[in-house]
Amino acid sequence: MTTSQTLRGVFAPTLTPVHADLSPDAERFVAHSKWLLEDGCHGLCPFGTTSEANSFSVGERIDLLDQLIDADVSPSVLMPGTGCAALTDSVTLTQHAVQAGCAGVLLLPP
């Protein structure tokens, strides 16, 4: 099945805060993401163009995306970056974003 939608407005790349041990700080990530939406952004690009996504594992990126959605951030306003050095990782992240109902993905060539 193919669907189409028009995306408009500002989709902000989000930062991914980390703890002292460099693990992702999901609580601050969710809070910052919600703040961006409350402050006027139309959508978010977690792990996007200015983020540090390649510093995190596929599992960490999936977990952070799920935590955003679990915190009532609609997947329809999310366009996560799914590009990775390994093609199979890009496929895994893209499939997860699509299954979660995200508006789209940012995908770089592997």
QUIHU-V703398 format. One record per pair of residues at least 12 apart in sequence whose ideal C-beta (glycine too) atoms are under 6 Angstrom apart, sorted by sequence separation. I is the first residue (numbers start at 0). J is the second residue. If there is no record, write none. Layout:
BEGIN
[[I,J] [I,J]]
END
This chain:
BEGIN
[[16,28] [81,93] [15,28] [46,60] [64,79] [81,96] [79,96] [13,32] [89,109] [81,104] [86,109] [11,35] [77,101] [78,102] [82,106] [74,99] [78,103] [79,104] [80,105] [81,106] [82,107] [74,100] [74,101] [75,102] [52,80] [11,40] [13,43] [9,40] [57,88] [68,99] [9,41] [10,42] [11,43] [12,44] [13,45] [23,55] [8,41] [46,79] [47,80] [10,44] [42,76] [43,77] [44,78] [45,79] [46,80] [57,91] [61,95] [12,47] [15,50] [28,63] [32,67] [12,48] [15,51] [23,59] [12,49] [29,66] [12,50] [25,63] [29,67] [23,63] [25,66] [29,70] [47,105] [44,105] [10,78] [6,102]]
END
